[in-house]
């Protein structure tokens, strides 16, 4: 989960401030909203995209021209695509949603407004891996004299786009769209505040969900309508901005934090360390890049904490991805790669895929012994895990033989009273009590 590559990302900002239909009042702050959103997204240090990849479309009167400009602005988005609209939203006669343009007719928005369904289809066709849609618009269905129940509720179901995260102000009418004395709409102003000032309790990067949750709390505390969200395919976990609230920790600071987390994980609980590990990982990625050995080590710890927390399937997915990168760059016998292979085997066993775990461990153990030496504790841990998986698949004699060998080595090199020696003796006793007494 990394921040999008700037060259692969596109941002499209659309807004309408003036309307010919007198029933749709002007929204003078729209231009400021677009300009400030553009500045945030193209910030040289914290922005998502280069300035030439952020398109601002204000008060576009020609629907055909607008469609072409939106299509051109989206072209080239393979990483992240952000589409933002600010203005009036209009609910059609069949409860379909239209985004207001200068020539929109409140009673018949079909020809002079931007159909959300058409915009949705265009976004759906984009090859961008992650798509974020932000709608800051009121739904003006009540102004049309609708008598059917809750036209807004009928619209919400139309908003989904596969693989997309949608955030919307979702206001039922024009109340609180703009507050007196504020330079932006209520929703966009607070969204900008989150993006500019950050969230102290979040990580190095803000995910879309981080932004939504914080924004929702701000809106609710101010007595404003609570924004809505809809997401799919883990899109809410995508990092959308750097967190301005995070202090700039050095690489050495992070090393010290990791050492303490490892100590706490071993002594107390690994799952409890997961939030801090994820924040450190984000900071390390920003400082060192995605291919640094320290970053990979922290990724291993994150996966380990996830697996220990009861989700070995998620840990397996993360470790397979990491292992593929390490194997390609470091080879299968690098110490870091060996560690990922071991953790993957552990989580395969915990998820019930014991035969696959055994196969991986049979290949791993000779490699570890060759690289690290027979007496390295990592080799002992791998041998112990192999023995456990063999026992749980009915291969008791082979398991007992491995445990006897391991117990003899640990008694010599760690001593009778070492915790590791006790764990092996316990497992051997469960398999073969009479043998354990004589080892």
RODO-2510 file (C-alpha; in nm, 4 decimals, decimal comma):
residues 439
     n   res          X          Y          Z
     1     x     0,0000     0,0000     0,0000
     2     x     0,2033     0,2924    -0,1314
     3     x     0,1389     0,6495    -0,2364
     4     x     0,0601     0,6782    -0,6051
     5     x     0,3386     0,7581    -0,8492
     6     x     0,2839     1,1199    -0,9529
     7     x     0,3405     1,0527    -1,3229
     8     x     0,0724     0,7805    -1,3213
     9     x    -0,1955     0,9877    -1,1476
    10     x    -0,4547     1,2383    -1,2655
    11     x    -0,6868     1,4791    -1,0844
    12     x    -0,9978     1,6314    -1,2455
    13     x    -1,1656     1,9196    -1,0601
    14     x    -1,5086     2,0270    -1,1877
    15     x    -1,7227     2,3072    -1,0528
    16     x    -2,0170     2,5302    -1,1397
    17     x    -2,0620     2,8637    -0,9677
    18     x    -2,3206     3,0403    -1,1911
    19     x    -2,6580     2,9129    -1,3145
    20     x    -2,9066     3,0634    -1,5565
    21     x    -3,1973     2,8944    -1,3756
    22     x    -3,2942     3,1339    -1,0943
    23     x    -3,4036     2,8408    -0,8792
    24     x    -3,0386     2,7349    -0,8619
    25     x    -2,8645     3,0142    -0,6711
    26     x    -2,5033     3,1009    -0,7537
    27     x    -2,2233     2,9583    -0,5413
    28     x    -1,9453     3,2204    -0,5600
    29     x    -1,7011     3,0187    -0,3480
    30     x    -1,6778     2,7387    -0,6058
    31     x    -1,3826     2,8976    -0,7856
    32     x    -1,1898     2,9265    -0,4575
    33     x    -1,2718     2,5638    -0,3786
    34     x    -1,1303     2,4511    -0,7127
    35     x    -0,8180     2,6644    -0,6862
    36     x    -0,7359     2,5512    -0,3331
    37     x    -0,8031     2,1850    -0,4120
    38     x    -0,5688     2,2195    -0,7092
    39     x    -0,2991     2,3718    -0,4871
    40     x    -0,3259     2,0845    -0,2377
    41     x    -0,3139     1,8113    -0,5012
    42     x    -0,0204     1,9685    -0,6892
    43     x     0,1874     2,0779    -0,3900
    44     x     0,5522     2,0024    -0,4850
    45     x     0,6277     1,8341    -0,1514
    46     x     0,2960     1,6812    -0,0449
    47     x     0,0788     1,6694    -0,3570
    48     x    -0,0452     1,3705    -0,5528
    49     x     0,0166     1,4899    -0,9063
    50     x     0,2253     1,7204    -1,1185
    51     x     0,0570     2,0491    -1,2015
    52     x     0,0054     1,9540    -1,5677
    53     x    -0,1883     1,6453    -1,4577
    54     x    -0,4458     1,8394    -1,2562
    55     x    -0,7288     1,9802    -1,4709
    56     x    -0,9674     2,2494    -1,3443
    57     x    -1,3024     2,2850    -1,5272
    58     x    -1,5025     2,5828    -1,4020
    59     x    -1,8431     2,6909    -1,5347
    60     x    -1,8143     2,4890    -1,8537
    61     x    -2,1360     2,5751    -2,0483
    62     x    -2,1090     2,3204    -2,3299
    63     x    -2,1892     1,9651    -2,2160
    64     x    -2,0214     1,8082    -2,5212
    65     x    -1,7057     2,0148    -2,4727
    66     x    -1,7054     1,9293    -2,1018
    67     x    -1,7253     1,5599    -2,1835
    68     x    -1,4255     1,5825    -2,4160
    69     x    -1,2224     1,7779    -2,1636
    70     x    -1,3023     1,5258    -1,8867
    71     x    -1,1993     1,2390    -2,1157
    72     x    -0,8723     1,4107    -2,2064
    73     x    -0,8006     1,4970    -1,8419
    74     x    -0,8420     1,1333    -1,7362
    75     x    -0,6139     1,0015    -2,0102
    76     x    -0,2911     0,8561    -1,8775
    77     x    -0,4247     0,7700    -1,5312
    78     x    -0,2933     0,4239    -1,4479
    79     x    -0,2201     0,4711    -1,0761
    80     x    -0,4671     0,7070    -0,9085
    81     x    -0,7603     0,8978    -1,0549
    82     x    -0,9360     1,1624    -0,8453
    83     x    -1,2546     1,3252    -0,9753
    84     x    -1,4044     1,6092    -0,7685
    85     x    -1,7225     1,8076    -0,8309
    86     x    -1,8552     2,1084    -0,6436
    87     x    -2,1879     2,2674    -0,7271
    88     x    -2,5576     2,1899    -0,7276
    89     x    -2,6713     1,8319    -0,7647
    90     x    -3,0088     1,7755    -0,9282
    91     x    -3,2310     1,4708    -0,8991
    92     x    -3,4163     1,3851    -1,2187
    93     x    -3,7699     1,2612    -1,2574
    94     x    -3,6579     0,9009    -1,2197
    95     x    -3,4323     0,9851    -0,9265
    96     x    -3,1200     0,9787    -1,1417
    97     x    -2,8450     1,2165    -1,0360
    98     x    -2,7216     1,5071    -1,2482
    99     x    -2,4378     1,7464    -1,1690
   100     x    -2,5425     2,1032    -1,2268
   101     x    -2,3895     2,3088    -1,5095
   102     x    -2,4530     2,6757    -1,5999
   103     x    -2,7428     2,5877    -1,8328
   104     x    -2,9049     2,3278    -1,6055
   105     x    -3,2841     2,3319    -1,5833
   106     x    -3,4007     2,2278    -1,2365
   107     x    -3,7229     2,0712    -1,3671
   108     x    -3,5619     1,8953    -1,6647
   109     x    -3,1883     1,8440    -1,6112
   110     x    -3,1511     1,5829    -1,8857
   111     x    -2,9955     1,7977    -2,1604
   112     x    -2,8176     2,0805    -1,9822
   113     x    -2,6540     1,8897    -1,6935
   114     x    -2,3779     1,6345    -1,6531
   115     x    -2,5313     1,2926    -1,5996
   116     x    -2,3609     1,1179    -1,3114
   117     x    -2,4249     0,7868    -1,4894
   118     x    -2,2241     0,9127    -1,7893
   119     x    -1,9423     1,0327    -1,5643
   120     x    -1,9513     0,7036    -1,3757
   121     x    -1,9176     0,5064    -1,7005
   122     x    -1,6201     0,7181    -1,8045
   123     x    -1,4495     0,6615    -1,4675
   124     x    -1,5258     0,2906    -1,4851
   125     x    -1,3507     0,2708    -1,8220
   126     x    -1,0319     0,4228    -1,6798
   127     x    -0,7384     0,1829    -1,6318
   128     x    -0,6456     0,3610    -1,3051
   129     x    -0,5851     0,1108    -1,0273
   130     x    -0,7484     0,3310    -0,7653
   131     x    -1,0274     0,5809    -0,8253
   132     x    -1,1540     0,8377    -0,5771
   133     x    -1,4698     1,0392    -0,6458
   134     x    -1,5566     1,3376    -0,4253
   135     x    -1,8968     1,5018    -0,4691
   136     x    -1,9634     1,8275    -0,2865
   137     x    -2,3179     1,8925    -0,3966
   138     x    -2,6645     1,9254    -0,2552
   139     x    -2,9381     1,7042    -0,3994
   140     x    -3,2139     1,9451    -0,4936
   141     x    -3,4964     1,6940    -0,5245
   142     x    -3,7157     1,8696    -0,2694
   143     x    -3,7042     2,1907    -0,4676
   144     x    -3,8773     2,0057    -0,7538
   145     x    -4,1794     1,9322    -0,5358
   146     x    -4,1128     1,5583    -0,5299
   147     x    -4,3649     1,3621    -0,3274
   148     x    -4,1921     1,0235    -0,3469
   149     x    -4,0104     0,9137    -0,0312
   150     x    -3,6507     1,0195     0,0131
   151     x    -3,5172     1,0954    -0,3383
   152     x    -3,1662     1,1205    -0,1927
   153     x    -3,1831     0,7639    -0,0683
   154     x    -3,2814     0,6517    -0,4155
   155     x    -2,9786     0,8300    -0,5623
   156     x    -2,7193     0,6851    -0,3244
   157     x    -2,7433     0,3399    -0,4789
   158     x    -2,6461     0,4843    -0,8183
   159     x    -2,3176     0,6225    -0,6922
   160     x    -2,1068     0,3066    -0,6717
   161     x    -1,8283     0,2471    -0,9218
   162     x    -1,6388    -0,0806    -0,9026
   163     x    -1,2963    -0,0415    -0,7453
   164     x    -1,3738     0,3143    -0,6416
   165     x    -1,3989     0,5100    -0,3191
   166     x    -1,6767     0,7689    -0,3164
   167     x    -1,7040     1,0510    -0,0642
   168     x    -2,0011     1,2851    -0,0800
   169     x    -2,1444     1,5699     0,1224
   170     x    -2,4845     1,4091     0,0469
   171     x    -2,6887     1,7040     0,1626
   172     x    -3,0639     1,6861     0,1060
   173     x    -3,1009     2,0536     0,0196
   174     x    -2,9002     2,3743     0,0094
   175     x    -2,8855     2,4288     0,3852
   176     x    -2,5286     2,4631     0,5148
   177     x    -2,3780     2,4231     0,1661
   178     x    -2,2010     2,7535     0,2303
   179     x    -2,1681     2,9160     0,5732
   180     x    -2,1549     3,2938     0,6099
   181     x    -1,8022     3,4287     0,6115
   182     x    -1,6366     3,1043     0,4947
   183     x    -1,4332     3,1081     0,1707
   184     x    -1,5341     2,7535     0,0718
   185     x    -1,8346     2,5286     0,0920
   186     x    -1,8734     2,3754     0,4369
   187     x    -1,7684     2,0324     0,3110
   188     x    -1,4735     2,1359     0,0931
   189     x    -1,3436     2,3838     0,3485
   190     x    -1,3136     2,1141     0,6116
   191     x    -1,1754     1,8644     0,3622
   192     x    -0,9029     2,1151     0,2762
   193     x    -0,8310     2,1667     0,6454
   194     x    -0,7736     1,7935     0,6925
   195     x    -0,5479     1,7687     0,3884
   196     x    -0,3468     2,0792     0,4818
   197     x    -0,3036     2,0245     0,8564
   198     x    -0,3093     1,6452     0,8752
   199     x    -0,4257     1,4068     1,1474
   200     x    -0,1935     1,3657     1,4498
   201     x    -0,3012     1,0100     1,5286
   202     x    -0,2667     0,8852     1,1696
   203     x     0,0463     0,7594     0,9967
   204     x     0,2946     0,9210     0,7629
   205     x     0,0339     0,9093     0,4875
   206     x    -0,3397     0,9681     0,5090
   207     x    -0,5641     0,7003     0,3623
   208     x    -0,8960     0,7934     0,2076
   209     x    -1,0672     0,6392     0,5100
   210     x    -0,8486     0,8432     0,7477
   211     x    -0,9625     1,1599     0,5724
   212     x    -1,3273     1,0553     0,5694
   213     x    -1,3399     0,9600     0,9372
   214     x    -1,1722     1,2820     1,0496
   215     x    -1,3833     1,4950     0,8168
   216     x    -1,6997     1,3234     0,9353
   217     x    -1,6131     1,3996     1,2973
   218     x    -1,5441     1,7640     1,2120
   219     x    -1,8735     1,8047     1,0252
   220     x    -2,0753     1,6391     1,2997
   221     x    -1,9095     1,8462     1,5732
   222     x    -1,9980     2,1632     1,3809
   223     x    -2,3617     2,0591     1,3496
   224     x    -2,3267     2,0092     0,9730
   225     x    -2,4643     1,7217     0,7637
   226     x    -2,2524     1,4112     0,8020
   227     x    -2,0785     1,3140     0,4767
   228     x    -2,1311     0,9711     0,3281
   229     x    -1,8873     0,7198     0,1848
   230     x    -1,8998     0,4129    -0,0285
   231     x    -1,5981     0,2021    -0,1176
   232     x    -1,4923    -0,1285    -0,2685
   233     x    -1,1833    -0,3490    -0,3097
   234     x    -0,9942    -0,1987    -0,0153
   235     x    -0,9972     0,1403    -0,1918
   236     x    -1,0397     0,3134     0,1453
   237     x    -0,6904     0,2015     0,2464
   238     x    -0,5263     0,3879    -0,0405
   239     x    -0,2921     0,6663     0,0648
   240     x    -0,4143     0,9946    -0,0737
   241     x    -0,1833     1,2501     0,0918
   242     x     0,1141     1,2942     0,3173
   243     x     0,0176     1,3646     0,6760
   244     x     0,1281     1,7179     0,7618
   245     x     0,0774     1,6479     1,1327
   246     x     0,3560     1,3902     1,1525
   247     x     0,6900     1,5134     1,2809
   248     x     0,9931     1,4307     1,0699
   249     x     1,1509     1,1374     1,2523
   250     x     1,4989     1,0368     1,1443
   251     x     1,6040     0,6916     1,0309
   252     x     1,7802     0,6433     1,3653
   253     x     1,4633     0,7411     1,5558
   254     x     1,2693     0,4812     1,3636
   255     x     1,5347     0,2161     1,4291
   256     x     1,4987     0,2799     1,8018
   257     x     1,1200     0,2594     1,7819
   258     x     1,1392    -0,0692     1,5920
   259     x     1,3730    -0,2175     1,8531
   260     x     1,1284    -0,1266     2,1306
   261     x     0,8324    -0,2640     1,9359
   262     x     1,0130    -0,5957     1,8850
   263     x     1,0835    -0,6105     2,2576
   264     x     0,7204    -0,5372     2,3410
   265     x     0,5958    -0,7824     2,0803
   266     x     0,7983    -1,0667     2,2242
   267     x     0,7238    -0,9787     2,5852
   268     x     0,3589    -0,8749     2,5643
   269     x     0,1677    -0,9001     2,2362
   270     x     0,2475    -0,8703     1,8667
   271     x    -0,1032    -0,7673     1,7532
   272     x    -0,0927    -0,4704     1,9901
   273     x     0,2121    -0,3396     1,8022
   274     x     0,0427    -0,3351     1,4618
   275     x    -0,0765     0,0310     1,4579
   276     x     0,2699     0,1614     1,5464
   277     x     0,4357    -0,0737     1,2995
   278     x     0,2172     0,0522     1,0152
   279     x     0,2980     0,4145     1,0992
   280     x     0,6706     0,3395     1,1120
   281     x     0,6489     0,1520     0,7834
   282     x     0,4902     0,4543     0,6149
   283     x     0,7608     0,6837     0,7528
   284     x     1,0392     0,4455     0,6455
   285     x     0,8960     0,4233     0,2969
   286     x     0,8971     0,8019     0,2742
   287     x     1,2566     0,8234     0,3969
   288     x     1,4139     0,5165     0,2413
   289     x     1,1898     0,4068    -0,0446
   290     x     1,0042     0,0793    -0,0947
   291     x     1,3139    -0,1318    -0,1716
   292     x     1,5243    -0,0708     0,1373
   293     x     1,6143    -0,3627     0,3636
   294     x     1,4789    -0,1867     0,6738
   295     x     1,1474    -0,1291     0,4992
   296     x     1,1259    -0,4965     0,4083
   297     x     1,2079    -0,5965     0,7652
   298     x     0,9242    -0,3791     0,8947
   299     x     0,6905    -0,5277     0,6339
   300     x     0,7788    -0,8684     0,7766
   301     x     0,6961    -0,7493     1,1278
   302     x     0,3631    -0,6056     1,0092
   303     x     0,2731    -0,9377     0,8480
   304     x     0,3837    -1,1252     1,1611
   305     x     0,1635    -0,9054     1,3809
   306     x    -0,1316    -0,9565     1,1468
   307     x    -0,0838    -1,3325     1,1539
   308     x    -0,0479    -1,3382     1,5319
   309     x    -0,3668    -1,1346     1,5511
   310     x    -0,5643    -1,4161     1,3913
   311     x    -0,5539    -1,3312     1,0205
   312     x    -0,2907    -1,5609     0,8666
   313     x    -0,4540    -1,5312     0,5225
   314     x    -0,3804    -1,1577     0,5112
   315     x    -0,0285    -1,2229     0,6380
   316     x     0,0228    -1,4819     0,3628
   317     x    -0,0846    -1,2365     0,0915
   318     x     0,1540    -0,9714     0,2207
   319     x     0,4437    -1,2140     0,2589
   320     x     0,3989    -1,3638    -0,0879
   321     x     0,4170    -1,0145    -0,2376
   322     x     0,7211    -0,9228    -0,0298
   323     x     0,8934    -1,2527    -0,1012
   324     x     0,8547    -1,2077    -0,4756
   325     x     1,0285    -0,8690    -0,4554
   326     x     1,3059    -0,9965    -0,2297
   327     x     1,3699    -1,3078    -0,4376
   328     x     1,3970    -1,0996    -0,7548
   329     x     1,6396    -0,8475    -0,6049
   330     x     1,8273    -1,0417    -0,3358
   331     x     1,7934    -1,4069    -0,4317
   332     x     1,6381    -1,6923    -0,2357
   333     x     1,9273    -1,7324     0,0086
   334     x     1,9637    -1,3758     0,1339
   335     x     1,9014    -1,3504     0,5083
   336     x     1,6029    -1,1202     0,4538
   337     x     1,4510    -1,3548     0,1971
   338     x     1,5031    -1,6529     0,4273
   339     x     1,3151    -1,4694     0,7013
   340     x     1,0174    -1,4055     0,4709
   341     x     1,0158    -1,7690     0,3611
   342     x     1,0058    -1,8755     0,7262
   343     x     0,7232    -1,6371     0,8181
   344     x     0,5266    -1,7472     0,5139
   345     x     0,5605    -2,1113     0,6200
   346     x     0,4439    -2,0282     0,9725
   347     x     0,1302    -1,8549     0,8457
   348     x     0,0582    -2,1250     0,5894
   349     x     0,0534    -2,3740     0,8737
   350     x    -0,1663    -2,1511     1,0891
   351     x    -0,4147    -2,1127     0,8034
   352     x    -0,4441    -2,4910     0,7658
   353     x    -0,2253    -2,5222     0,4548
   354     x     0,0121    -2,7540     0,6365
   355     x     0,1297    -2,9594     0,3394
   356     x     0,2353    -2,6414     0,1612
   357     x     0,4053    -2,5227     0,4796
   358     x     0,5940    -2,8514     0,5103
   359     x     0,7074    -2,8375     0,1490
   360     x     0,8331    -2,4813     0,1970
   361     x     1,0125    -2,5693     0,5216
   362     x     1,1814    -2,8781     0,3731
   363     x     1,3373    -2,6504     0,1095
   364     x     1,4034    -2,3664     0,3523
   365     x     1,5821    -2,5511     0,6309
   366     x     1,8854    -2,6674     0,4240
   367     x     1,9219    -2,3165     0,2798
   368     x     1,9153    -2,1632     0,6276
   369     x     2,1716    -2,4082     0,7596
   370     x     2,4017    -2,3395     0,4656
   371     x     2,3739    -1,9604     0,4967
   372     x     2,3390    -1,9132     0,8723
   373     x     2,4943    -2,2281     1,0179
   374     x     2,3348    -2,5202     1,2020
   375     x     2,3509    -2,3471     1,5377
   376     x     2,1708    -2,0289     1,4391
   377     x     1,8472    -1,9829     1,6416
   378     x     1,6573    -1,9091     1,3190
   379     x     1,7413    -2,2618     1,1988
   380     x     1,6165    -2,4066     1,5251
   381     x     1,2893    -2,2147     1,4969
   382     x     1,2367    -2,3386     1,1414
   383     x     1,3082    -2,6981     1,2460
   384     x     1,0610    -2,6664     1,5339
   385     x     0,7889    -2,5298     1,3038
   386     x     0,8521    -2,8125     1,0569
   387     x     0,8210    -3,0691     1,3364
   388     x     0,4915    -2,9206     1,4549
   389     x     0,3403    -2,9260     1,1047
   390     x     0,4573    -3,2830     1,0501
   391     x     0,2982    -3,3918     1,3777
   392     x    -0,0304    -3,2213     1,2928
   393     x    -0,0442    -3,4059     0,9592
   394     x     0,0144    -3,7459     1,1183
   395     x     0,3865    -3,7854     1,0472
   396     x     0,4665    -3,8396     1,4111
   397     x     0,7892    -4,0391     1,3820
   398     x     0,9593    -3,7826     1,1586
   399     x     0,8372    -3,5037     1,3848
   400     x     0,9717    -3,6758     1,6961
   401     x     1,3098    -3,7326     1,5300
   402     x     1,3411    -3,3633     1,4484
   403     x     1,2407    -3,2630     1,8003
   404     x     1,4886    -3,5060     1,9597
   405     x     1,7709    -3,3660     1,7490
   406     x     1,6656    -3,0095     1,8303
   407     x     1,6324    -3,0777     2,2020
   408     x     1,9840    -3,2246     2,2194
   409     x     2,1364    -2,9205     2,0457
   410     x     1,9489    -2,6691     2,2589
   411     x     2,0362    -2,8435     2,5870
   412     x     2,4040    -2,8208     2,4919
   413     x     2,4069    -2,4655     2,3598
   414     x     2,1240    -2,2951     2,5523
   415     x     2,1026    -2,5038     2,8641
   416     x     1,8364    -2,7172     3,0305
   417     x     1,6438    -2,4185     3,1675
   418     x     1,6246    -2,2044     2,8561
   419     x     1,2639    -2,1271     2,7482
   420     x     1,3324    -2,2570     2,3965
   421     x     1,4544    -2,5875     2,5384
   422     x     1,1411    -2,6134     2,7475
   423     x     0,9135    -2,5552     2,4488
   424     x     1,0778    -2,8326     2,2489
   425     x     1,0701    -3,0717     2,5454
   426     x     0,6992    -2,9979     2,5935
   427     x     0,6157    -3,0785     2,2326
   428     x     0,8288    -3,3930     2,2312
   429     x     0,6590    -3,5079     2,5511
   430     x     0,3197    -3,4681     2,3849
   431     x     0,4362    -3,6883     2,0988
   432     x     0,6482    -3,9420     2,2816
   433     x     0,6643    -3,9142     2,6639
   434     x     0,9009    -4,2064     2,7102
   435     x     1,1488    -4,0716     2,4578
   436     x     1,1463    -3,7202     2,6051
   437     x     1,2471    -3,8558     2,9472
   438     x     1,5720    -3,9948     2,8061
   439     x     1,6827    -3,7043     2,5922
***
